[in-house]
């Protein structure tokens, strides 16, 4: 304990955040995970500060640069990277961290500049930040791009597709807190504990460390968790009683109505075994839910979960093993390439295709700075290739679940129309499988575009088809 206390005293939280912001060639959510794992001995409050300051500074980058530029003679675009990152950190604390006094935000940023070898700029840093602090209630924002810190081209894209009002709702929704969602598994014969007991134990463990958990309104097995950064230490995690999975991912599998399909097959005379193929499966949440649903249907089945990354496949299989999924296999596979061994064999194909990720910007805050219209154009070609592979795997009467974690008609609705019109698949109404609160005109047609701010979820596109024949 004394050793950890000494370590804690040696950690300069703001310096650590600065180093995180200056880290290149790594995804922000990976940086957060690795740093919090490395410094897991820190008190929860300090880890929360590090996470909040890093993610907030990154998320509000466009807005922060705009504000700094109002008060600095040297614009952010001309600053050296360390100074620019420090100024953003200081401005974020002043504008959004009420628990940090403005004077402390200024002083600590000045100290940071000195420690990083920029002592000659301490007057500049101090002056700009103190002016921001004095005038912060009078700052005016010139556009939605600045107000919500979103690249202008994404704002324009959504405005054209969703309308101005819905776009602002989505932009505001992306900036709200995004709790981790977990799915409790009602599989006591596998996990060794019933779901009610597991839920109670996790709630008590979270409360003891200042965290919270509440049931999600869309699904009884889904719960929103806040106030912890290490779910693996919660009760019954190692027993496989729950898995980390966003509710939109759960809803996608629910939309495929596996139980309804099994009943339909039974009415037609039944079959010996059902096969599910998940073509872009990592991190594996949909495969695991599909397996759990099939387990309850009391049928023979196999779930084949593929991903092009060997490392991700290894982690998936570890999760499958932890959860006791004996009929679910993770294997390396390129979803673009047609596999003759799988052609015409699948009762359900899950195609959660690689996408621009615009729907999960609220969790992966750096996506918006790296995606571009050109990269999306390249992605749509890849998506169509994967969907063609998915269709080839379907047996007559089999179902295709096509989904993405983005908000963009070119990646979603246009592919829906292509599958319907060119690939001759029949869309299936989602109304029987999804909660009534999610029903719309489009769910009757076979698809749903979920939107942050409008829905209690990430931005996610869900559609289900049947192979005619």
Buried (B, 14 or more C-beta within 10 A) or exposed (E): EEEEEEEEEEEBBBBBBBBBBEEEEEEBBEBBEEBBEEBEBBEBEBBBBBBBBBBBBBBBBBBBBBBBBEBBEBEBEEBEEBBBBBBBBBBBBBBBBEEBEBEEBBBBBBBBBBEBEBEEBBEBBBBBBBBBBEEEEEBEEEEBBBBBBBBEEBBEBBBEBBEEEBBBBBBBBBBEEBBBBBBBBBBBEBBBBBBEBBBEBBBEBBEEEEBBBEEBEBBEBBBBBBBBBBBEEBBBBEBBBBBBBBBBBBBBBBBBBBBEBBEEBEEEEEBEEBBBBBBBBBBBBBBBBBBBBBBEBEBEBBBBBBBBEEEBBEBBBEBBEBBBBEBBBBEEBEBEEEBEEBBEBBBBBBBBBBBBBBBBBBBBBBBBEEBEEEEBEEBBEBBBBBBBBBBBBBBEBBBBBBBBBBBBBBBBBBBBEBBBEEBEBBBBBBBEBBEEEBBEEBBEBBBBBBBBBBBBBBBBBBBBBBBEE
